[in-house]
Amino acid sequence: MPVESVTTGVPWGMVEFDWNGQKYQAYTGMKRINTYGPVAQGTQPYDEVTLSQTTPVFCGPGYDYALRKDAVRTGTLLRAYGIENGFRHV
């Protein structure tokens, strides 16, 4: 189920799902998502941030989401699309 859509030349939809007992959020092309009714299209503003320390990354806005295998390293430039539950959406 799409949570939101973003257009960056190609329309993308953010989906949330459970897999192997872990929660995830991910983007996929809207052509892969069957929707019932209209989905708002548009762009989402972002800020660029550079990490000051190596940081663990979760697959959603909370500690109850799956933890990525690899942390993101110090100095990595990220696009931050907002904050939810105290977590930046990058």
C-alpha positions in Angstrom: 0.0 0.0 0.0 1.6 3.3 -1.0 2.2 5.6 1.9 3.2 8.6 -0.3 4.5 9.3 -3.8 7.5 11.3 -4.9 8.3 12.4 -8.5 12.0 12.7 -9.5 11.5 12.4 -13.2 9.9 9.0 -12.6 7.0 8.6 -10.2 7.9 6.5 -7.1 5.7 5.2 -4.3 6.8 4.6 -0.7 5.4 1.3 0.6 5.5 -0.2 4.1 5.6 -4.0 4.7 6.5 -6.8 7.1 9.0 -9.5 6.0 10.4 -12.2 8.2 9.0 -10.5 11.3 10.7 -7.2 10.5 9.1 -3.9 9.4 10.4 -2.1 6.3 9.6 1.1 4.3 10.9 1.3 0.7 10.4 3.1 -2.6 9.5 1.4 -5.8 8.3 2.6 -9.2 4.5 3.4 -9.2 4.1 1.1 -12.2 4.8 -1.8 -9.9 2.0 -0.8 -7.4 -1.7 -1.6 -8.0 -3.7 1.2 -6.4 -7.4 1.6 -5.8 -8.2 5.2 -6.5 -5.9 8.2 -7.2 -2.5 8.7 -5.7 -1.3 12.3 -5.3 1.8 13.0 -7.4 4.4 15.6 -6.7 7.8 16.4 -5.5 9.1 16.5 -2.0 11.6 19.1 -0.8 14.8 17.9 0.9 17.8 19.1 2.8 21.3 17.7 2.2 23.1 16.6 5.4 26.5 15.2 6.0 26.9 12.6 8.7 29.3 13.6 11.5 29.7 10.0 12.7 29.0 6.5 11.5 25.3 5.9 12.1 23.0 2.8 12.2 20.2 3.0 9.7 16.7 1.6 10.2 14.3 0.7 7.4 11.6 3.0 8.8 11.0 5.7 11.4 11.6 3.7 14.6 13.5 1.1 16.4 10.8 -1.5 15.7 11.8 -1.4 11.9 14.5 -3.7 10.5 18.1 -2.5 11.0 20.2 -2.3 7.9 23.2 -4.7 7.8 25.7 -1.9 7.2 25.8 1.5 9.0 26.2 4.7 7.0 29.8 6.0 7.4 31.0 9.4 8.6 31.1 12.0 5.9 28.3 10.5 3.8 26.1 13.1 2.1 22.4 12.3 2.5 19.1 13.8 1.3 16.8 14.2 4.2 13.1 14.4 3.2 11.7 15.1 6.7 11.5 13.8 10.3 9.1 11.2 11.6 9.2 9.9 15.2 12.6 11.7 15.7 14.1 9.8 12.7 15.2 11.5 9.5 13.8 10.1 6.3 16.8 9.8 3.9 
